[in-house]
Amino acid sequence: MNIFINLRKKFLWPPVLITAVLITLSGCLPPRDGLQTFIEGEREPGEPAVIFESGGTPINFFDMAGMYWISTGITGAVSQQTMTVAYNRAGQGWSEFSSTPRDAENIVNELRTMLNEREIAPPYILVGHSLGNYYMQYFARNFPNEVVGLVMVDGSQLDAYNSCIDWFGDIYEPYCKSYDAEYLANLFAELGYDDEPGFSEIKLMDLSYQQIASSPPMQEMPFVMLASTDTGAPEATQEQWDEQFPGLPIISTEDAFEWAYDNHYQQLAQVSGGVHIPLEGASHALITKTHAQDITNQILDVLTQVQQAQ
């Protein structure tokens, strides 16, 4: 969970350079055709497949989504027990672009269409990182007959801007606006990312949240939320805080995580047995890399629960 926008800006530039090189070489790559999909393992009839959804980024990384689940070894380990499906959303990686708005409803519809085309039938265990939390919760709530379990990996706070103000108070609006979709969209537009598919997803986060909020209640199923415990950045000094938020009492890292966890608890309360597991030393951006075994273990634990209940 990053706290300060200026730190976000700093860490965006190395990927931009890598992406620029890949774009230069893109003339050597095949045409985009549908959603780039990575399928591993097999399953017995009626066994759940595990579907992986990535987080959000304003930049089109050519190895986004499917590859980071694969490169960490998570899909490989889970595929020893059942089929796994990781993919790149429309416009990400080498997936075909889509003309539809990049909100939860359209993204989930595209995912379900892809699964149907590849004859990967339900049931599914859904795994989502960061913004992928929005899409997987929308999936689970609107298609309950297809979903038997959820594992969210440091899932984004739902309605983060309003949740932040409710938790800290109206005077912290200057701090909370860094979680506002419109503010983030304007920031990334200033950095030149407004033509990227991932930018459109961030811009429509509020719409995606409204789609989730107006969805049917979530049905009972195993629901695990793994959480980061490290911002991945140094603690702000009083001087740095005062420069960015003059006149406001400082919010410590512990305060920020307390709010984030409360938002997680509210999400987990949709089911009776929701489990929240903070992972020591995990940061939001690197959690799939540094804690791949913990994530794998929780997915396999949910798989076992589902199999035992069948």
Secondary structure as UniProt FT lines:
FT   HELIX           5..25
FT   HELIX           26..28
FT   STRAND          37..40
FT   TURN            45..46
FT   STRAND          49..53
FT   TURN            62..63
FT   HELIX           66..71
FT   TURN            72..73
FT   HELIX           74..78
FT   TURN            79..81
FT   STRAND          84..87
FT   TURN            90..91
FT   TURN            93..94
FT   HELIX           104..117
FT   TURN            118..119
FT   STRAND          124..129
FT   TURN            130..131
FT   HELIX           132..142
FT   TURN            144..146
FT   STRAND          147..153
FT   TURN            158..159
FT   HELIX           160..168
FT   HELIX           170..172
FT   HELIX           173..176
FT   HELIX           177..179
FT   HELIX           181..190
FT   TURN            191..192
FT   TURN            194..195
FT   HELIX           197..203
FT   HELIX           205..213
FT   STRAND          223..227
FT   HELIX           238..244
FT   TURN            246..247
FT   HELIX           253..268
FT   TURN            269..270
FT   TURN            272..273
FT   STRAND          275..278
FT   TURN            280..281
FT   TURN            284..286
FT   HELIX           287..290
FT   HELIX           292..309
//
